[in-house]
Structure formats: C-alpha cells, structure tokens
Amino acid sequence: MLSIIVSTLAFFVAAWYLNRYLNEQEIAEGMTRRILVIVLASVVSFVVGVGVDSLVGDPESAPSMALLPTVPSQSE
C-alpha cells in the first residue's frame, strides 16, 4: 500500500518538474508534449514504486524462481 501512495506522489511531482523543464526549454505545448510528460512521469512512478517495494517488502513473501514451471527438454 505504501508503494502505491509513494508512486502516485512521485508521478505528480515528476509531471510537474517535467512540465517546468519543458517550459524553460521553450518547447511548444501540444499533444506530443503531454504524452511525453505522461510517459516519463509513469516511468519515474514505476521505478519509485519498485524501489519502495524492494526496500519495505518482505523477502519471504516474494515469489521464488523455484515456483515457476519447468519446460521439459526437447532432446530425443
């Protein structure tokens, strides 16, 4: 739950800073710029959420690679 809250806050902060940076660079506002801001803010939000999960998450509850199904070999 903490990662959802922190990543949501990170999204809005990143979007604000990106808009501010693009205004300073005098890049015209438009659909392409809005999509760029949303995509980059989403990436920042995702990375922050994963980081919070790895710092706060319980390593015992993390999925193990041993739980993944194995594929039989095709050797004859």
N, C-alpha and C positions, 0 to 999 in steps of 0.2 A: 504494500500500500504506500509505503514511503517513497518508493521509486516512481510511482505514478504521479504523486504530488510534486516531487522534485523535478521530474522530467517535464511536467506541464509548465512549471515556473520557468524552467530553462528554455522552453520553446518560446515563450513570450519575451523573455529577456533577449534571446538570440535574434528574434524577429525585429525587436526594437533597435538593437545595435546594428543589424544588417541594413535596415532602412536608413538609419542615421549615416552609416558609412556610404551607402549608395547616394544619398543626398549630397554628401560632401564631395563625392566624385562627379557630381552633376550628371548622373545617369537619368535619363528621362523615365518618368513613371509610366507604366503600362502593364499589360497582361504578362509579358515575359519577365519583367522585373518582379512582379508579385509572385509568380510561380517560382522564380529563383529564390526569393526570400523564404517561401513556404518550404521548399525542398531542403534548403540549407538549414533552416531552423529545425526541421524534422530530424535531420541527421544529427544535429547537436543534441536534440532532445533524446534521441535513441541512445547515443553514446553516454550521455549523463545517466539515463535510466539503467543501462547495463552496468555502468560503474558503481552506482548506488547498490544495485543488486549484488554485485560481487563483493562489495565492502560489508554490507549488512546481512546478506543472505546466509542461511545455514548451509554449510557444505555437506552435511549429512543428508539434506533433503534434495540436493542437486541430482539430476539424472546421471546415471553412470553409463559408461560406454558398454559395460557388460550386459546391460539390459537390451541393447539393440539386437535385432535378429541377425543371424549369420547367413550368408549366402553359400550354398554348397558349391564346391568347385566343379568345373565342367570337364575335369580330366577323365579319360576313358581307359 
